[in-house]
Amino acid sequence: MEHYLEDFARLNKEYLLLAREIARTDQEFGRTALGLNQAAMEAVAKMTVPQIEKVVAHPHLLQFKLRFSSKYWEQVLAVSETNASSPTSLRILATAHALEEGIEK
């Protein structure tokens, strides 16, 4: 079981590093993709690597979670089958998902 906790810690660290990068470079996309409000995006953007490492050291404090529904994945497959996987199409899909789920922008 210990190796699972280490795997989750690595996954959580990679997720937070990616979330931080998104928060620093494209907050509009980040709010949609990560489901975070503006205050949370600003907090994540300011995190340092030592702060991230401290957070992921506590496995119950942060848990990476895919938040896409089966309906979303059906839409992803439909987009991929039509070769409409341009960044614009994927942003539209992500925005539609956010609106469907009621995610705060």
Secondary structure, DSSP 8 states (H G I E B T S, - for coil): -HHHHHHHHHHHHHHHHHHHHHHHH-HHHHHHHH---HHHHHHHHH--HHHHHHHHTSTTT--------HHHHHHHHHHHHTT--SHHHHHHHHHHHHHHHT---
